Amino acid sequence: MVAARGLRVPCVLLLIPGLCVSFNIDVKRPQIFHGPSEAQFGYKVLQHEAGGQKWLLVGAPWEGTADDRRGDVYKCAMGSRNRSCSQVHLGDTALRNVSKQIKNMHFGMTLVDNKGEGFVACAPLWSQECGTSMFSTGICTKVDSDFRPTKTIAPTAQRCSTYMDIVIVLDGSNSIYPWYEVQNFLSNILSKFFIDPEQIQVGVLQYGEKAVHEWSLHDYQTAEEVVEAAKNISRQEGRETRTAFAIHTAWCVRGQRYRRGDPSHGRAQG
């Protein structure tokens, strides 16, 4: 018979600095914070310190209404007897300069420390609308230690291929009749454009004996607005039909009145 022999292998635990991080968990006196479960409160957590106060940041990416889960971040004061948390409202303030507020972007799904300069919160489902297409590029914002947004980050967002400036030169002389058919025709065309500051902008110049700028590229931001404006255009009239003059007028002022972001408003005659 062969006797079984046990094999003993010495185990050595090596703690190499930089590869291991230790921390303590207080199981006797834990701090428990509560938030709305329907908002997925606690989806992401991050420790944060500002002005000597320690905070626990809690992501709630489903915060919002049933048809718009915009998402948000809650801040909970550590060490306080008050265990309640308050919303930071980053979904509203951080993206206030973004032209499009897309629904269901789930802000707060990502929380990352910014190496002593606050933190970064992201809405990975923020989408860019281009025509009938939606591109989920995601968007992030840098927030300083006092919970103030400082910079928006969207490295994969690009200018839409539908980005276009259109100036319509409209004949309003006496040779055009009835006028309501012109209004209907113009409204029908404009309703098919994707009017948006980041996509298509439309200006209209009407002419007869004179050329009149009805509106410029920056005056209306949606298709509904330009369609309504088209319905209210009154015919200028005139015995002459100066088409070449009208086109020349629109061309000459294209760098002024028909430039995006031009602060001037109102009607100008040429």
Order of alpha helices (4+ residues) and beta strands (2+ residues): beta-beta-beta-beta-alpha-beta-beta-beta-beta-beta-beta-beta-alpha-beta-beta-alpha-alpha
